[in-house]
């Protein structure tokens, strides 16, 4: 894979992991603050989620690149006998 392809795969996997991590650990405020939605979180921890998504995405990107480079996906699709 080229460098551009690797970066695009990384970004796609990062976005999936990041969006999956957004609802984790979110606490909704019990008291209503005028001007805010009732479902507004107290603290979102976006910096930590950004960091952990970046770390988790690295081995997943390596795994996808490894599977593509070794033609595992093509071999698996050909073995399905569709």
Secondary structure, DSSP 4 states (H G I P E B T S, - for coil): --HHHHHHHHHHHHHHHHHHHTTTT--B-SS--TTS-TT-BS---HHHHHHHHHHHHHHHHHHHHHHHHTTHHHHHHHHT--
